[in-house]
Amino acid sequence: MNFKKISKKFKEIKGNYYTIQIVPENSSHVRTLRISHIYIKLMIWFLIVILIFSGIIMWKFTEINAVMLTSKYLKNTNEQLEERHLEYEMAFAELDSIYSMERQIQNILQTYYSNDSGVISSILDSNRFNRISAIKTKFDKDRIYDYSMYNNQNLNSYPNILPVIGTITKRFELNGSHKGMDFSGKEGTQIRSTAAGTIKKCVFIDKLTKAEAMIDSITSAGNTIVIEHKYNDTVFTTVYSHLKDILVKEGKYVSKGEIIGTMGNTGNSNKAHLHYEIKVNGKHVNPEKYFNH
């Protein structure tokens, strides 16, 4: 019974037609189209579904496009931030170098104007001379400019620190007999190795032992330590003379800044001081060239 009612209702709905007549111009023939009411509704719903689906696709496309644009913007921003970060790192490194050099210059200048051995000792205690900055600063009379040291070798074997803080009483003489630098100070002041290396000689030097001890610039150097430092293809030799105490033994490997002896008045000397030399591949050089380098 229910099936008959449903079938009858469907026929009634299907029986509703829309009639469309097409009358061509200059013709008596009339074309008639009969479209069922249910087909019209199906077409309308089909169009609605297509519109909804198209809208979803457009919305997703717009969303994807927005994500791509945002990603590109973030990538560009990240590259700019990386460049800015590198600039900041370089700037901080330069500031660090300038600060380090300023402190070292201040320490050296204090010794020029101070004869108080207590002050000199306090400066030595507060500065261990093991500060090597990655960026160095070079000066000339026209401008100040910075340059990077592109040497990745270990600077521990490079003698570029002071052996002691004291008043410089005599400098290197290129054409004279004094092939080193003299630092005066209080007897017993600690002397440090200016670079890592091997102790070659620990000896009291007078006229008879001068040649054996690898010293040829002074007649009697007293208690002397000779250290060999190998840096790349260069062999540095540093000499520390007129010592009161020798605190190392021949053959020992010492690190940069390590205490090797104390300031004394041995040998041909009239007051406590350190005579310090640097040789490069056996030739004397001015030690001041290597300080703070």
Backbone bond lengths (Angstrom), bond angles and torsions (degrees), N, CA, C in turn:
res aa  C-N    CA-C-N  psi(-1)  N-CA   C-N-CA  omega(-1)  CA-C   N-CA-C  phi
1 M - - - 1.464 - - 1.514 111.08 -
2 N 1.328 115.50 -45.32 1.457 120.78 178.96 1.519 110.86 -65.41
3 F 1.290 118.11 -38.88 1.456 122.31 179.59 1.522 111.12 -62.48
4 K 1.321 116.71 -40.67 1.478 120.71 178.99 1.510 110.23 -63.96
5 K 1.346 117.15 -39.59 1.482 119.51 178.90 1.512 111.45 -64.97
6 I 1.323 115.61 -43.23 1.482 119.77 -179.66 1.513 109.86 -64.61
7 S 1.340 117.30 -43.00 1.460 121.12 -179.81 1.516 110.86 -63.59
8 K 1.332 115.75 -38.04 1.461 119.92 179.35 1.520 110.56 -67.88
9 K 1.337 115.95 -41.15 1.471 120.44 179.89 1.515 110.46 -64.14
10 F 1.349 116.57 -40.01 1.463 120.87 -179.68 1.525 110.78 -64.82
11 K 1.342 115.60 -39.45 1.469 119.12 179.01 1.504 110.98 -66.67
12 E 1.359 115.73 -35.49 1.471 118.78 178.09 1.524 110.94 -64.67
13 I 1.393 113.70 -42.61 1.482 117.23 179.92 1.520 110.10 -67.15
14 K 1.344 113.81 -42.99 1.458 117.96 -179.20 1.512 111.94 -67.91
15 G 1.303 114.38 -26.76 1.467 118.66 -178.35 1.504 113.35 -72.86
16 N 1.344 118.06 -14.11 1.463 121.32 176.91 1.517 109.00 -79.22
17 Y 1.319 115.70 118.85 1.458 121.69 -177.55 1.528 110.32 -122.30
18 Y 1.330 113.27 151.97 1.459 120.46 168.15 1.520 106.89 -105.49
19 T 1.313 115.96 130.86 1.464 120.93 -178.80 1.511 109.18 -106.49
20 I 1.304 115.03 126.07 1.461 121.51 178.64 1.522 107.05 -117.54
21 Q 1.347 115.06 124.87 1.460 120.63 178.99 1.520 109.11 -109.25
22 I 1.314 114.79 132.50 1.465 121.93 178.45 1.515 107.67 -113.90
23 V 1.362 115.08 118.55 1.465 120.26 -177.99 1.519 107.55 -113.17
24 P 1.343 118.85 106.02 1.463 121.14 178.91 1.531 110.29 -67.45
25 E 1.329 116.94 150.53 1.457 121.92 178.96 1.532 108.97 -72.32
26 N 1.299 114.96 140.66 1.474 122.36 -179.89 1.527 112.27 59.93
27 S 1.330 115.26 36.47 1.469 119.14 178.38 1.519 108.74 -148.51
28 S 1.314 114.82 142.70 1.469 119.15 179.64 1.525 112.20 -93.67
29 H 1.353 115.38 -4.05 1.460 119.48 -178.80 1.534 109.08 -82.93
30 V 1.308 116.27 125.48 1.469 122.61 -177.88 1.518 108.65 -110.05
31 R 1.315 114.64 129.46 1.463 120.05 177.61 1.517 108.99 -98.87
32 T 1.308 114.83 134.88 1.468 120.36 -177.10 1.527 109.69 -122.50
33 L 1.329 114.41 129.31 1.461 121.17 177.21 1.509 109.25 -116.87
34 R 1.322 115.39 127.83 1.460 120.32 177.67 1.531 107.91 -112.57
35 I 1.326 115.85 119.22 1.474 121.95 -178.47 1.505 108.50 -117.84
36 S 1.318 115.06 128.92 1.453 119.92 -178.71 1.526 110.72 -67.65
37 H 1.295 115.96 146.54 1.461 123.08 -179.56 1.541 111.01 -60.29
38 I 1.302 116.55 -38.17 1.471 119.94 -178.72 1.518 112.40 -67.83
39 Y 1.358 116.26 -32.33 1.456 119.47 177.82 1.523 111.53 -68.54
40 I 1.330 115.10 -36.45 1.472 119.17 177.19 1.521 110.14 -61.74
41 K 1.333 116.06 -44.45 1.459 119.13 179.44 1.530 111.64 -64.17
42 L 1.359 115.39 -40.58 1.467 117.78 178.89 1.518 112.01 -62.85
43 M 1.329 116.15 -40.26 1.466 119.91 178.69 1.531 111.05 -64.24
44 I 1.345 115.31 -40.27 1.472 119.00 178.90 1.522 110.52 -62.78
45 W 1.338 115.93 -46.41 1.465 119.39 178.87 1.527 111.45 -64.08
46 F 1.296 117.61 -36.42 1.464 121.57 178.21 1.530 110.81 -63.32
47 L 1.347 114.79 -43.33 1.470 118.70 177.86 1.527 111.28 -64.63
48 I 1.353 114.98 -38.81 1.475 117.92 178.69 1.526 110.55 -62.60
49 V 1.348 116.54 -43.22 1.463 120.19 179.03 1.527 111.32 -61.81
50 I 1.351 115.87 -42.83 1.472 120.34 179.20 1.528 110.64 -61.99
51 L 1.347 116.15 -42.51 1.467 119.75 179.55 1.529 111.11 -63.75
52 I 1.330 115.85 -42.67 1.476 119.13 179.61 1.528 109.95 -63.96
53 F 1.334 116.46 -45.70 1.459 120.50 -179.53 1.536 111.14 -62.36
54 S 1.357 115.67 -42.49 1.475 120.04 178.48 1.529 110.23 -62.90
55 G 1.341 115.86 -39.94 1.470 119.34 178.68 1.519 112.30 -62.92
56 I 1.348 115.39 -40.49 1.471 119.06 177.95 1.523 111.10 -63.64
57 I 1.351 114.75 -43.19 1.473 118.68 178.95 1.524 111.02 -62.05
58 M 1.333 117.79 -44.02 1.463 121.24 179.37 1.529 110.81 -62.89
59 W 1.337 115.84 -41.20 1.468 119.53 -179.43 1.533 110.67 -63.90
60 K 1.361 115.49 -44.11 1.454 119.28 178.23 1.525 111.73 -64.37
61 F 1.332 116.76 -40.44 1.457 120.92 178.79 1.524 110.47 -62.04
62 T 1.332 115.11 -43.43 1.466 119.31 178.11 1.520 111.28 -62.86
63 E 1.331 115.83 -39.86 1.466 120.36 179.90 1.524 110.80 -65.55
64 I 1.347 116.20 -43.71 1.465 120.31 178.75 1.520 110.78 -63.50
65 N 1.328 115.97 -42.21 1.460 120.36 179.38 1.529 110.96 -62.15
66 A 1.346 115.70 -40.35 1.468 120.05 178.58 1.526 110.68 -64.20
67 V 1.341 117.22 -40.40 1.461 121.08 178.46 1.523 110.88 -63.90
68 M 1.346 116.21 -40.97 1.464 120.17 179.56 1.524 110.98 -64.42
69 L 1.344 115.91 -43.09 1.464 119.42 178.49 1.522 111.10 -63.61
70 T 1.350 115.21 -41.40 1.465 119.41 178.77 1.525 110.67 -64.36
71 S 1.340 116.12 -40.89 1.458 120.38 179.30 1.523 111.17 -62.37
72 K 1.323 116.54 -42.59 1.464 120.50 178.62 1.527 110.69 -63.96
73 Y 1.330 115.91 -41.45 1.467 120.02 179.01 1.529 111.00 -63.72
74 L 1.347 115.49 -43.42 1.463 119.58 179.70 1.528 111.14 -64.94
75 K 1.339 116.48 -37.34 1.460 119.94 178.54 1.521 110.96 -63.65
76 N 1.337 116.39 -45.66 1.465 120.34 178.15 1.524 111.19 -62.84
77 T 1.331 115.26 -41.54 1.468 119.57 179.36 1.520 111.01 -64.00
78 N 1.336 116.02 -41.21 1.460 120.27 179.37 1.525 111.48 -63.44
79 E 1.347 116.99 -40.51 1.462 120.21 177.58 1.524 110.92 -63.30
80 Q 1.338 116.47 -40.71 1.459 119.53 177.97 1.523 111.45 -64.65
81 L 1.348 115.69 -39.24 1.466 119.22 179.12 1.522 111.15 -66.69
82 E 1.345 116.63 -37.61 1.459 119.52 177.93 1.530 110.91 -64.26
83 E 1.345 116.38 -41.64 1.457 119.67 177.32 1.525 110.72 -63.43
84 R 1.333 116.25 -42.83 1.458 120.10 179.20 1.534 110.82 -64.44
85 H 1.351 116.07 -37.07 1.463 120.10 178.55 1.524 111.14 -62.97
86 L 1.341 115.99 -41.92 1.459 119.40 177.69 1.521 111.14 -64.05
87 E 1.335 116.82 -39.71 1.464 120.05 177.47 1.523 110.86 -62.05
88 Y 1.340 116.19 -42.32 1.463 120.06 178.79 1.522 111.04 -64.23
89 E 1.350 116.05 -40.89 1.463 118.89 179.58 1.527 111.04 -62.13
90 M 1.334 116.78 -42.46 1.457 120.31 178.45 1.520 110.91 -64.36
91 A 1.337 116.04 -42.24 1.464 120.01 -180.00 1.527 111.09 -63.60
92 F 1.346 116.62 -43.50 1.463 119.51 179.24 1.525 111.09 -65.63
93 A 1.339 116.53 -38.25 1.463 119.51 178.33 1.525 111.02 -63.82
94 E 1.336 116.45 -40.45 1.460 120.40 178.49 1.526 110.81 -65.15
95 L 1.342 116.17 -42.91 1.461 119.84 178.05 1.525 110.72 -63.38
96 D 1.322 115.62 -39.63 1.456 120.15 178.92 1.519 110.93 -62.81
97 S 1.343 116.05 -41.20 1.455 120.46 179.19 1.523 111.17 -64.80
98 I 1.338 115.88 -45.03 1.464 120.14 -179.54 1.528 110.77 -62.90
99 Y 1.344 115.22 -41.73 1.466 119.38 179.56 1.522 110.38 -63.60
100 S 1.348 116.57 -43.37 1.457 120.97 -179.60 1.521 110.99 -63.25
101 M 1.338 116.16 -44.42 1.452 120.21 -179.43 1.528 111.05 -66.69
102 E 1.334 116.60 -38.00 1.463 120.53 178.76 1.527 110.74 -61.65
103 R 1.346 116.01 -43.63 1.455 119.34 179.52 1.528 111.01 -63.12
104 Q 1.325 116.96 -41.18 1.456 119.68 -179.14 1.525 111.44 -67.71
105 I 1.344 116.42 -39.90 1.469 119.81 177.23 1.524 110.47 -63.19
106 Q 1.340 115.92 -41.85 1.463 119.32 178.30 1.531 110.68 -61.09
107 N 1.321 116.35 -41.55 1.469 119.27 179.76 1.523 111.71 -62.26
108 I 1.349 114.72 -43.50 1.467 118.78 -179.69 1.530 110.76 -66.00
109 L 1.346 115.75 -45.08 1.460 119.23 -178.98 1.525 112.16 -62.85
110 Q 1.324 117.00 -33.85 1.462 119.23 178.35 1.522 111.31 -61.97
111 T 1.323 116.76 -34.65 1.465 118.85 -178.93 1.521 111.17 -72.75
112 Y 1.348 117.56 -26.90 1.458 119.66 178.87 1.535 111.61 -67.08
113 Y 1.328 115.34 -34.49 1.461 119.93 -173.87 1.525 113.08 -105.46
114 S 1.317 116.65 9.54 1.456 119.44 -179.01 1.517 109.88 -126.82
115 N 1.327 114.93 126.48 1.454 120.46 173.86 1.521 111.34 -104.30
116 D 1.317 116.18 5.11 1.461 121.61 -179.22 1.531 108.32 -82.63
117 S 1.323 115.91 112.31 1.461 119.46 -178.24 1.516 111.93 -64.76
118 G 1.332 116.52 -27.34 1.463 119.48 177.25 1.508 111.84 -65.39
119 V 1.344 116.53 -40.66 1.468 121.39 177.15 1.516 110.29 -63.98
120 I 1.328 115.71 -43.77 1.464 120.32 -179.59 1.527 110.65 -61.98
121 S 1.329 117.14 -42.04 1.463 120.93 179.00 1.520 111.97 -64.55
122 S 1.339 116.07 -38.32 1.471 118.74 179.24 1.518 110.93 -66.96
123 I 1.335 116.65 -36.26 1.478 120.23 176.96 1.515 109.61 -63.97
124 L 1.330 117.01 -42.68 1.467 121.04 179.44 1.516 111.23 -62.84
125 D 1.329 116.16 -41.39 1.465 119.84 -178.46 1.522 112.20 -67.39
126 S 1.330 116.48 -32.16 1.467 119.53 -176.32 1.516 112.82 -87.67
127 N 1.346 116.81 -8.51 1.465 120.40 -179.86 1.521 108.87 -131.23
128 R 1.313 115.78 114.20 1.458 120.91 -174.05 1.523 113.56 -90.22
129 F 1.315 117.36 -1.87 1.474 121.51 175.56 1.514 114.26 60.10
130 N 1.312 116.76 29.37 1.463 118.89 177.43 1.515 111.14 -115.67
131 R 1.307 116.74 22.06 1.467 122.07 -177.71 1.514 109.57 -96.45
132 I 1.330 117.96 108.49 1.462 122.57 177.66 1.519 107.74 -118.88
133 S 1.307 117.41 111.67 1.459 121.25 -178.20 1.520 110.52 -81.13
134 A 1.341 116.37 149.00 1.466 120.80 -179.16 1.522 111.62 -72.12
135 I 1.318 117.51 -29.90 1.459 121.99 -179.21 1.516 108.86 -113.80
136 K 1.339 117.46 128.51 1.458 121.93 -179.57 1.518 109.47 -107.91
137 T 1.338 115.79 156.86 1.461 120.93 -178.24 1.514 109.36 -114.81
138 K 1.317 116.32 132.25 1.449 122.06 -178.76 1.522 108.30 -118.20
139 F 1.339 117.06 141.10 1.452 121.35 -176.14 1.527 110.42 -120.26
140 D 1.326 117.58 150.20 1.443 121.88 164.06 1.522 107.90 -140.14
141 K 1.339 118.45 178.43 1.460 120.80 -171.27 1.518 112.54 -73.81
142 D 1.309 118.60 -19.55 1.462 121.13 -177.01 1.516 113.25 -95.45
143 R 1.288 117.73 -30.70 1.461 118.87 -173.68 1.529 110.03 -158.95
144 I 1.295 114.71 166.40 1.459 121.33 174.82 1.516 106.61 -114.26
145 Y 1.294 116.53 126.96 1.457 118.14 179.14 1.520 109.35 -141.88
146 D 1.292 113.70 157.06 1.464 121.37 -176.25 1.523 109.84 -108.33
147 Y 1.288 114.09 147.10 1.462 118.22 174.04 1.523 109.52 -142.83
148 S 1.335 114.88 150.56 1.471 119.93 -178.60 1.517 109.75 -93.53
149 M 1.326 115.86 142.51 1.467 120.97 173.11 1.520 107.70 -89.09
150 Y 1.334 115.24 110.48 1.461 119.82 -176.44 1.530 110.18 -90.11
151 N 1.304 115.28 40.15 1.462 119.95 179.50 1.508 108.51 -111.83
152 N 1.330 115.95 111.16 1.454 119.72 -177.78 1.529 112.63 -90.29
153 Q 1.340 116.02 7.57 1.449 118.64 -179.72 1.523 109.80 -70.67
154 N 1.314 115.24 162.04 1.461 121.21 -178.32 1.523 109.82 -74.69
155 L 1.341 116.72 115.91 1.458 121.61 -178.66 1.528 112.20 -77.68
156 N 1.314 117.72 0.23 1.460 119.11 178.57 1.524 111.80 -62.07
157 S 1.316 117.11 -27.48 1.468 120.80 -178.90 1.521 112.34 -94.23
158 Y 1.324 116.45 9.87 1.475 121.49 -177.87 1.527 108.03 -104.94
159 P 1.345 119.78 118.13 1.475 122.27 -173.40 1.527 113.31 -79.41
160 N 1.327 116.40 78.21 1.464 120.01 -174.73 1.527 113.45 -118.49
161 I 1.332 117.86 20.66 1.459 119.74 176.49 1.528 109.25 -121.72
162 L 1.320 116.15 165.16 1.456 120.82 -179.98 1.530 110.14 -77.22
163 P 1.327 117.11 140.21 1.470 119.26 177.18 1.526 112.27 -75.34
164 V 1.334 116.33 -22.36 1.458 121.66 -178.15 1.532 107.46 -164.83
165 I 1.318 116.60 154.64 1.458 120.34 171.08 1.521 107.61 -96.07
166 G 1.298 115.46 118.71 1.455 120.74 -179.69 1.502 110.03 -164.32
167 T 1.323 116.15 173.98 1.462 120.51 179.01 1.522 109.74 -78.09
168 I 1.332 116.74 128.08 1.462 120.70 178.53 1.526 108.16 -77.26
169 T 1.314 115.84 114.94 1.467 120.28 -177.19 1.524 112.71 -103.02
170 K 1.314 117.83 -18.77 1.459 120.14 177.32 1.516 109.19 -153.04
171 R 1.322 115.94 137.90 1.451 121.32 -175.81 1.527 111.54 -105.84
172 F 1.310 114.01 173.97 1.462 122.40 179.11 1.528 110.07 -66.86
173 E 1.333 116.43 136.55 1.470 121.85 178.32 1.523 108.35 -117.25
174 L 1.325 115.19 110.79 1.462 119.32 -176.29 1.520 111.47 -63.83
175 N 1.321 116.60 -42.86 1.464 120.64 -177.30 1.523 112.02 -104.87
176 G 1.309 117.08 10.37 1.457 120.40 -179.46 1.509 111.93 -109.85
177 S 1.320 115.05 -164.50 1.465 120.48 -177.09 1.517 112.62 -95.20
178 H 1.338 116.91 -8.48 1.472 119.49 -176.84 1.525 109.16 -97.40
179 K 1.328 116.72 99.22 1.460 122.00 -173.61 1.528 112.40 -98.02
180 G 1.314 116.02 31.87 1.462 119.18 178.72 1.516 110.63 -156.11
181 M 1.333 115.84 -162.66 1.464 122.26 178.33 1.520 108.85 -125.22
182 D 1.330 115.74 144.43 1.460 120.83 177.15 1.521 109.84 -109.74
183 F 1.344 116.06 129.51 1.462 123.01 175.24 1.525 107.58 -114.81
184 S 1.323 117.41 121.97 1.460 119.63 176.83 1.521 109.52 -95.91
185 G 1.330 115.20 154.65 1.452 120.26 179.96 1.514 110.27 -177.95
186 K 1.300 115.21 -165.53 1.462 120.62 -178.56 1.523 109.94 -79.45
187 E 1.328 116.38 136.27 1.453 120.25 177.42 1.527 110.02 -59.77
188 G 1.317 115.22 133.19 1.458 120.62 -177.84 1.517 113.82 97.19
189 T 1.359 117.25 -4.70 1.466 120.57 177.31 1.528 109.96 -62.03
190 Q 1.319 116.75 138.04 1.461 121.19 -176.26 1.531 111.80 -68.10
191 I 1.324 115.15 137.39 1.467 122.98 176.65 1.520 107.99 -109.60
192 R 1.325 116.38 135.94 1.460 121.33 -176.14 1.525 111.88 -117.62
193 S 1.311 114.60 149.41 1.466 119.95 175.10 1.522 109.00 -71.38
194 T 1.329 116.27 132.98 1.469 119.96 -176.69 1.527 112.77 -82.84
195 A 1.322 117.02 -6.19 1.473 120.97 176.95 1.526 107.66 -162.74
196 A 1.318 114.75 161.78 1.463 119.72 176.71 1.527 109.14 -72.84
197 G 1.318 116.48 139.83 1.456 119.17 -179.95 1.515 111.87 -179.19
198 T 1.333 115.07 -171.10 1.465 122.22 -177.20 1.525 110.18 -109.61
199 I 1.320 116.25 133.73 1.461 121.24 177.81 1.528 108.98 -70.49
200 K 1.349 115.79 117.71 1.458 120.27 -179.87 1.524 112.24 -94.28
201 K 1.338 116.12 -37.12 1.459 119.39 -178.66 1.520 109.88 -142.08
202 C 1.334 114.90 139.37 1.462 123.07 168.53 1.523 104.64 -134.22
203 V 1.339 116.81 101.59 1.459 118.63 -167.84 1.520 110.03 -152.58
204 F 1.338 115.35 154.16 1.460 120.51 170.24 1.518 107.07 -89.49
205 I 1.329 117.21 121.84 1.463 120.76 -172.85 1.520 110.20 -104.18
206 D 1.334 114.84 126.82 1.464 121.21 168.48 1.528 106.63 -130.27
207 K 1.280 117.74 -165.19 1.468 120.10 -176.71 1.528 112.07 -60.91
208 L 1.328 116.57 -33.10 1.464 119.61 -175.70 1.525 112.79 -77.32
209 T 1.330 116.36 -31.93 1.468 119.57 -175.70 1.520 112.70 -100.81
210 K 1.319 116.67 2.16 1.460 121.53 -174.77 1.533 113.60 -55.74
211 A 1.319 117.36 -53.36 1.465 120.99 -177.24 1.519 111.12 -66.37
212 E 1.331 116.30 -40.22 1.467 120.23 -178.97 1.521 111.26 -62.53
213 A 1.327 116.26 -33.62 1.463 120.37 -175.75 1.525 113.22 -86.88
214 M 1.339 117.57 5.05 1.464 122.09 176.43 1.528 111.43 70.39
215 I 1.320 117.21 25.64 1.462 121.65 177.44 1.520 108.00 -113.92
216 D 1.318 116.75 128.91 1.455 118.89 179.45 1.524 112.63 -135.12
217 S 1.319 118.10 8.96 1.454 119.68 -175.13 1.523 113.53 -103.65
218 I 1.325 117.54 -18.06 1.464 119.82 178.79 1.520 109.27 -134.11
219 T 1.326 114.93 150.05 1.472 120.05 -173.76 1.512 112.22 -67.71
220 S 1.324 116.41 -50.46 1.461 120.08 -178.97 1.512 108.57 -137.68
221 A 1.332 115.45 108.27 1.459 120.92 -173.99 1.518 112.87 -92.56
222 G 1.325 117.93 -4.34 1.449 120.08 -178.74 1.519 111.48 66.46
223 N 1.307 115.65 -150.68 1.469 119.81 178.24 1.528 109.59 -63.36
224 T 1.326 115.94 122.03 1.467 120.57 -172.63 1.533 110.44 -134.63
225 I 1.335 114.00 143.49 1.463 121.85 173.94 1.522 107.94 -119.23
226 V 1.327 116.60 132.65 1.464 122.48 176.84 1.526 107.65 -118.14
227 I 1.351 116.31 125.54 1.467 121.17 -178.81 1.528 109.35 -121.42
228 E 1.314 115.59 137.78 1.472 121.12 177.49 1.530 109.15 -106.16
229 H 1.328 115.82 132.24 1.469 122.35 -179.03 1.522 108.36 -125.17
230 K 1.322 117.15 127.14 1.462 121.47 178.92 1.518 109.17 -105.26
231 Y 1.333 114.54 114.61 1.467 121.23 -178.57 1.525 108.66 -123.59
232 N 1.348 116.36 109.46 1.473 121.28 -174.00 1.536 108.42 55.55
233 D 1.323 116.63 -123.66 1.461 120.40 179.81 1.522 112.31 -97.36
234 T 1.323 117.17 9.88 1.453 122.30 -177.58 1.528 110.36 -106.18
235 V 1.330 115.16 139.61 1.460 120.67 175.52 1.527 108.00 -109.90
236 F 1.322 115.90 115.05 1.459 121.76 175.21 1.525 108.56 -96.22
237 T 1.315 115.32 143.40 1.461 121.64 172.31 1.523 107.93 -126.81
238 T 1.320 116.79 124.93 1.463 120.81 176.98 1.526 109.16 -113.44
239 V 1.349 114.75 142.34 1.459 121.58 -175.31 1.524 108.99 -125.22
240 Y 1.323 116.31 135.58 1.468 123.36 -178.53 1.534 107.00 -128.11
241 S 1.332 116.98 113.18 1.465 120.07 -172.16 1.525 112.74 -121.54
242 H 1.372 114.46 168.16 1.473 125.37 -179.81 1.532 111.08 65.44
243 L 1.331 117.82 29.36 1.451 121.28 -176.88 1.531 111.39 -73.11
244 K 1.301 115.32 150.18 1.464 121.04 171.79 1.522 109.67 -81.09
245 D 1.331 115.34 -50.25 1.463 120.96 -179.01 1.521 110.14 -124.58
246 I 1.324 115.42 141.78 1.458 122.17 171.50 1.521 107.31 -107.73
247 L 1.338 116.92 117.58 1.460 121.49 -172.44 1.528 113.50 -104.15
248 V 1.323 117.49 9.04 1.466 121.57 179.46 1.523 109.19 -130.06
249 K 1.327 115.56 169.33 1.460 121.04 179.38 1.526 109.92 -122.06
250 E 1.320 114.81 155.48 1.460 120.32 179.00 1.527 110.28 -59.97
251 G 1.339 114.82 138.33 1.458 120.68 179.33 1.513 113.89 92.64
252 K 1.340 117.47 -12.95 1.455 119.94 -179.08 1.533 110.33 -76.10
253 Y 1.310 115.77 144.10 1.472 121.17 174.04 1.526 108.13 -92.88
254 V 1.320 116.78 125.82 1.465 121.05 -179.58 1.528 108.98 -114.09
255 S 1.309 115.32 150.59 1.457 120.86 179.64 1.520 110.20 -93.87
256 K 1.303 115.49 166.36 1.465 121.10 179.96 1.521 109.91 -65.48
257 G 1.346 116.83 129.65 1.447 121.07 -179.80 1.517 114.43 84.60
258 E 1.333 117.60 -0.12 1.466 120.30 -179.24 1.526 110.05 -72.61
259 I 1.342 116.61 141.70 1.459 121.91 178.57 1.525 108.76 -72.74
260 I 1.357 115.61 125.65 1.468 120.22 -177.27 1.527 112.39 -116.89
261 G 1.327 117.26 -17.02 1.458 120.45 -178.72 1.506 111.23 -174.23
262 T 1.330 114.99 -170.70 1.466 120.35 178.49 1.522 109.40 -130.34
263 M 1.327 115.56 153.49 1.457 121.92 -179.10 1.527 109.94 -68.15
264 G 1.354 114.50 137.46 1.459 118.51 -178.00 1.514 112.95 -143.70
265 N 1.322 114.44 -163.65 1.466 121.53 -174.94 1.526 109.87 -136.72
266 T 1.352 115.65 34.25 1.460 120.27 -177.16 1.520 110.89 -86.35
267 G 1.340 115.35 159.48 1.456 119.87 179.12 1.517 111.63 76.39
268 N 1.321 116.30 -152.03 1.468 122.21 -178.49 1.530 109.03 -80.95
269 S 1.320 115.42 82.36 1.458 120.95 -175.06 1.520 109.33 -149.32
270 N 1.351 116.24 144.52 1.471 119.88 179.26 1.523 112.74 -111.54
271 K 1.360 117.27 -1.01 1.460 120.64 174.06 1.527 108.30 -161.26
272 A 1.314 115.37 163.20 1.466 119.42 -178.12 1.524 110.60 -63.24
273 H 1.319 115.84 126.18 1.465 120.47 176.83 1.521 109.33 -165.41
274 L 1.332 115.09 167.24 1.474 121.99 175.82 1.513 108.40 -113.47
275 H 1.319 116.34 127.81 1.464 121.40 169.56 1.526 107.05 -98.33
276 Y 1.337 116.03 121.76 1.465 120.90 -173.49 1.523 109.45 -122.97
277 E 1.343 115.97 132.57 1.466 121.58 179.50 1.523 110.63 -129.06
278 I 1.342 114.74 154.81 1.471 121.64 170.10 1.526 107.88 -130.42
279 K 1.340 115.20 132.81 1.458 120.86 171.99 1.522 108.95 -117.93
280 V 1.323 115.80 141.55 1.464 121.98 175.72 1.515 108.01 -116.19
281 N 1.330 115.28 112.23 1.463 121.15 -175.89 1.527 111.34 51.62
282 G 1.333 114.92 40.22 1.461 121.33 175.14 1.507 115.73 90.11
283 K 1.338 119.20 -5.19 1.460 121.79 -178.51 1.525 110.44 -108.60
284 H 1.340 115.67 135.68 1.454 120.06 179.41 1.527 111.60 -66.24
285 V 1.326 115.61 139.98 1.472 121.58 175.03 1.517 108.14 -132.97
286 N 1.314 115.36 162.89 1.462 120.81 179.12 1.539 109.78 -74.37
287 P 1.326 118.92 117.27 1.460 120.70 -178.63 1.518 114.05 -58.72
288 E 1.330 117.18 -28.38 1.464 120.46 -177.55 1.514 112.02 -64.19
289 K 1.326 117.18 -22.60 1.464 120.26 177.69 1.525 111.92 -63.63
290 Y 1.335 116.48 -23.81 1.461 120.17 -172.35 1.520 113.45 -103.60
291 F 1.341 117.54 -13.14 1.463 118.66 178.21 1.521 109.79 -67.68
292 N 1.353 116.13 133.88 1.467 123.74 177.39 1.521 112.71 63.10
293 H 1.339 118.09 18.39 1.476 120.27 179.77 1.514 109.77 -89.64
